[in-house]
């Protein structure tokens, strides 16, 4: 009999992310792929981008409240996640930023307020830099500007480099099998490590954990989720990455609000601080006490208030 640690994951169907609620599920073509989005309300659009290891459900508490406040609230499954397409390529910064631009246009809008957390926040920075005419306002949670993160990984070995060790392991071939074995138990380890202790001990944590573990077991989802991290690190020594850095040095002209957990162990606060140097539009920084890498889950009411304030400004 094989040991439990070697038990293979049980694959699940994409339908596991099509949860009913006060929203509508639809599929939108954008940038050559099909994206699953969830939307509610009418008005100026607020586009929500989840992080790792999440999917659109990360915003299910905030989405209806933003719609009730007079906005068209849309939460998307990123490329490779949830019920969106899972192509083998396209996880570079250029393509992911173009996905956001394509989603805004594909949803019939000219501009949107973009709210991104973690990986979604990094994509939000890139989208605002590469497609400034489409991003009216930007709200970033738990995500330094990509150039700040890149610099800190190399310049702060005891800080950000050490914090990035779990994602450095993502570079290993076939690490997606480590992520998904034992019904994606490793997802729980990542959430526990990166989140603030108050949320981990709270009543909502088990429900999110179960859903995220299930979504990560959708065929190819784990591989696609890791590909973005693999590109970020491998591109550092390639011309493709050099060009990305040069383009990201262009000042951001989108008004930007940056929220960061004081207990974030994935992207350290000292790494995120200073991201405002890349923004020449109105910019605000707020450090959140007793909050880790997932402010939208740990303090959703606070994040909701800040998103509405910034979207209305």
Buried (B, 14 or more C-beta within 10 A) or exposed (E): EEEEEEEEBEEBEBEBBEEEEEBEBEEBEBBEBBBBBBBBBEEBBBBBBBBBBBBBBBBBBBBBBBBEBEBBBBBBBBBBBBBBBBBEEBBBBBBBBBBBBBBBBBBEBEBBBBBBBBBBBBBBBBBBBBBBEBBBBBBBBBBBBBBBBBBBBEEBEEBBBEBBEBBEEBEEEEBBEBBBBBBBBBBBEBBBBBBBEBBBEEEEBEEBBBBBBBBBBBEBBBBBBBBBBBBBBEBBEEEBBEEBBEBBEEEBBBBBBBBBBEBBBBBBBEBBBBBBEBBEBEBBBEBBEEBBBBBBBBBBEBBBEBBBEBBEE
